[in-house]
Amino acid sequence: MGERPTTSHEVALLRLVAQRAAGPALDSPAEAVAWLGAAQGQDLPGVLTSVALRTTGRSRSAVTAALDAGHVVRSWPMRGTLHLVPAVDLGWILGLTAPRVLAQTARRRAQLGLGEDAITTARDVALGALDGGRRLARAELLAAWERAGLAPAGGRGYHLLFHLALNGVVCFGPTRGAEQEIVLLQEWVPNQRRLERDEALGEWALRFFRSHGPATGKDFTRWTGLTAADVRTALAVARPSLESLVVDGVEHLLDPATPEALDAHRAQARGVVLLPGFDEMILGYADRTATLSLEHEPRVVPGGNGVFAPTIVVDGRVVGTWRMVGRGAARRFEPALFAPLSSHVERAIHAAHAALPADGP
């Protein structure tokens, strides 16, 4: 597999197809999440749409059903951020990432006054309350911790939940209304895959570059939060199954099948794609300038506060943001374009919105 030069624009189109935001869709939500390796899940309604638009059924209800069935789980598998991952893979992913995140958050635990005694009590209370397949809403678990004297207000309860999830004790399980209930991971997903460390690192790298490529080693490092040594091992294991190309003198890795997929679906990739906020097409890279220019990034992340607006992508580039305004029958789609576009493209943007997955919560 040789190296070949390409352009930033071609990278953006290749990524759209690799991510299945354009081109062939996946058969089910579980397959879509497994393909991505992980899907940014800070905003639950948004990630339902992100996964649904990559499936043949384009159903948000089907994504909810996959969560309710335990095929997909939501937890903090990397970077201390909520993601959806295949349920059977959460354990080995946490084995790679959790120790470093726990070390990085030790100071915050100390600031919150959460010593080992508090963490042990929180674990024991959670085990007692959830054992036997029982489920609790977050507020219900925090109330149980309150009764145990843990004073979960002021971020303490959130951090205790985060800590137990990183240690593989709990995860988010089935939905109840607009939120997910908390369950014991070993009960909810009793048959998790077990991988040796080097095998797990290679598997994760292969999934990332297959679904996010063309991408760089820095992109993978930022996405996973792995150490430099682990990244080197991951790339060494995965590289024989990947293709290399060069963009502005920088090596990018990708699935060898992606260029052919783009050739087959180039017209769709160059068309209009609407994405919810926090979509992997934007969040999945250390350097997202192939898709989103630095000039327009403040429009997508207003105030630089980490909250990403839904985006409008045309010909592989973000050309605006969008939102829904109003209520009930008066609720309407409102695009905010960075520059005027042709009436043909503007009609296509409204058509793309009408075709977005819209069922479910």
FENVENWO-V771462 format. One record per residue. RES is the residue in one small letter. PSI is psi in whole degrees, 0 to 359 (* if undefined). D_LAST is the distance of its C-alpha to the last C-alpha in whole Angstrom. Layout:
res: (RES,RES)
psi: (PSI,PSI)
d_last: (D_LAST,D_LAST)
This chain:
res: (m,g,e,r,p,t,t,s,h,e,v,a,l,l,r,l,v,a,q,r,a,a,g,p,a,l,d,s,p,a,e,a,v,a,w,l,g,a,a,q,g,q,d,l,p,g,v,l,t,s,v,a,l,r,t,t,g,r,s,r,s,a,v,t,a,a,l,d,a,g,h,v,v,r,s,w,p,m,r,g,t,l,h,l,v,p,a,v,d,l,g,w,i,l,g,l,t,a,p,r,v,l,a,q,t,a,r,r,r,a,q,l,g,l,g,e,d,a,i,t,t,a,r,d,v,a,l,g,a,l,d,g,g,r,r,l,a,r,a,e,l,l,a,a,w,e,r,a,g,l,a,p,a,g,g,r,g,y,h,l,l,f,h,l,a,l,n,g,v,v,c,f,g,p,t,r,g,a,e,q,e,i,v,l,l,q,e,w,v,p,n,q,r,r,l,e,r,d,e,a,l,g,e,w,a,l,r,f,f,r,s,h,g,p,a,t,g,k,d,f,t,r,w,t,g,l,t,a,a,d,v,r,t,a,l,a,v,a,r,p,s,l,e,s,l,v,v,d,g,v,e,h,l,l,d,p,a,t,p,e,a,l,d,a,h,r,a,q,a,r,g,v,v,l,l,p,g,f,d,e,m,i,l,g,y,a,d,r,t,a,t,l,s,l,e,h,e,p,r,v,v,p,g,g,n,g,v,f,a,p,t,i,v,v,d,g,r,v,v,g,t,w,r,m,v,g,r,g,a,a,r,r,f,e,p,a,l,f,a,p,l,s,s,h,v,e,r,a,i,h,a,a,h,a,a,l,p,a,d,g,p)
psi: (109,171,144,140,153,180,164,323,318,324,315,317,319,319,320,317,318,320,354,23,345,159,203,131,165,158,332,161,321,319,323,317,319,323,314,336,319,148,126,125,24,320,106,311,322,318,332,317,317,315,316,320,351,6,158,324,340,45,119,328,326,326,317,318,324,324,316,332,352,18,330,142,158,126,196,67,341,148,17,25,142,134,157,134,160,133,319,348,351,320,312,332,315,326,329,324,327,317,320,319,320,320,321,335,8,320,319,320,318,319,325,357,29,88,185,325,317,319,319,317,315,318,314,319,316,316,317,323,334,347,145,22,11,158,144,143,160,315,326,320,318,325,322,320,324,316,332,4,20,353,70,359,168,26,351,317,317,315,326,317,315,315,315,325,318,329,8,21,314,165,172,134,235,159,148,102,235,3,173,145,156,136,166,127,316,332,320,324,79,339,70,149,144,122,142,156,310,323,318,317,315,321,317,319,317,318,318,309,330,321,340,349,152,130,162,170,324,323,315,319,314,321,317,329,16,161,162,321,317,322,318,317,315,314,322,321,319,333,319,339,4,162,152,139,160,131,117,41,3,132,135,145,148,166,132,338,347,315,320,321,321,319,323,339,28,320,317,318,328,356,208,130,125,133,143,169,151,18,148,335,332,315,348,10,144,321,106,14,342,327,323,118,152,325,323,354,322,337,332,327,74,128,0,32,9,0,115,129,153,147,156,122,127,125,38,355,142,122,359,178,172,161,168,133,157,179,156,225,339,358,135,158,130,102,151,99,145,334,157,143,166,156,328,315,321,322,321,326,316,324,321,322,318,334,357,146,129,357,176,188,*)
d_last: (45,47,45,45,44,41,40,37,35,36,34,31,31,32,29,26,27,28,24,23,22,24,26,26,22,22,21,18,16,19,21,20,19,23,24,23,24,21,18,18,15,16,12,10,7,11,12,9,10,14,14,13,15,18,18,19,16,14,11,8,8,11,11,9,12,14,13,13,17,18,19,17,17,16,19,22,24,26,27,25,22,19,18,17,20,21,22,25,26,25,28,30,28,29,32,33,31,31,34,35,32,33,36,35,33,36,37,34,34,38,37,34,37,35,38,38,39,35,34,35,34,31,31,33,31,27,29,31,27,25,28,28,24,23,20,19,17,18,20,21,23,24,26,27,29,30,32,33,35,33,32,28,28,29,27,29,26,24,27,28,24,25,28,27,25,27,30,28,27,24,20,17,16,13,10,10,8,6,10,12,15,18,21,24,24,27,26,22,24,28,29,29,31,34,35,38,38,39,38,34,35,36,33,31,33,33,29,29,32,31,27,28,31,34,33,36,37,36,32,32,34,31,28,29,31,34,38,40,42,39,38,41,41,38,39,42,41,38,40,42,39,38,40,41,41,43,41,44,45,42,42,38,37,35,34,38,35,33,36,37,33,33,36,34,31,33,32,28,29,31,28,25,22,19,17,15,16,18,18,21,23,24,23,25,29,31,33,30,33,33,29,29,32,34,34,31,29,29,27,24,25,26,28,28,26,24,21,20,19,18,21,22,25,28,30,29,29,27,28,25,22,19,17,15,17,17,15,14,17,18,16,17,18,20,22,25,27,30,33,33,32,34,32,32,30,28,27,26,23,22,22,20,17,17,17,14,11,9,7,4,0)
